[in-house]
């Protein structure tokens, strides 16, 4: 008996996920997927001087609360970190 394939649900978080991943890669931000669901978003690692990049202060407006339930929240946090971090920054540079 022929059964049509089930219609796939639209990926409602695709745009947010793709944008967050690109921004995170450009700014050295870490997105950690958690086993039980959800994510932690970590700011770029600060150097020993406490600065993200020479002349840029370390800013963590989510200090102590890095957890997100969905990709829209992840994107919000990544954008917040990205506005304080130069593009192309990598830890150790």
N, C-alpha and C positions, 0 to 999 in steps of 0.2 A: 504494500500500500504506500502510495506517495504522500509524504508529509512535507509541507513547505517549511523552509527554514524559519526559525523564529526571528521576528524583527528585532534588530539590535536597538537598545535604548541609546538615545543620543548622549554623547559624552559632554555633559554640561560644564565640566571643569577643565576641558581641554585647553582653551585659550589661556586661562589663568595659570595652569600647570606649565605650559610652554613658555609663557612670558616670565614666570618666576624662575624657571630653570636657566633661561638665557641671562637674565639680570644677575642671578646668583653666581653664575660662572664668570661674568664680566667683572664682578666686584669682590670675589673671594668669600662669598656668603655660603654657609653650609646648610643644606636642607636634609634633615635626618628623618627618614620614614620609620615609624615605630611599629613594633610587632603587633601590638594590640589595636592598632589603628591610630591615626593622627600623625602629627609631625612635630619636630622641634626645628626651629630656625635659629641658627647661631650666627652672630656677627663675625666679620673677619677677625682673625687672630691678631691681637695687638702685639707689637714688638716689645722688647724689654723696657723701652722708654715709656710704654703706656700709650703709644700713638699707633694708629692704623697705618699711616703713611707720613713721611716727614711733613710737618706743618698741618696735619689733620688730626683733630682731637678724636679720641675714641668716644663714640656716642652709642649707648645702648639704652634706648628708651623703653625697652621691654625687659630690663634687668630683672631676673627672677621669674619671668613668665614667658618662656620661649615656645610654649605648646600651642598648636593649631589643630583644629578638627578637619578643616577642608582646605582645598587649594586656594580659594578666594582669600582666606585668612593668611595663608602662606605668602601670597602675592603682596598683600598689604604690608606684612613685616619686611619682606625683601625690599620693597620700594622704600620703606622707611630707612633701612640700613644703607641702601644704595645711594640715597641722597647725601650721605655723609662720607662716602668712600669713592675715591677716584676710580674711573674705569681702567681696567687692566691691572689693578693692584693684585699682587700675589704675596702670600706670607713669605717672609724672609727677604723681601726686596727692600 
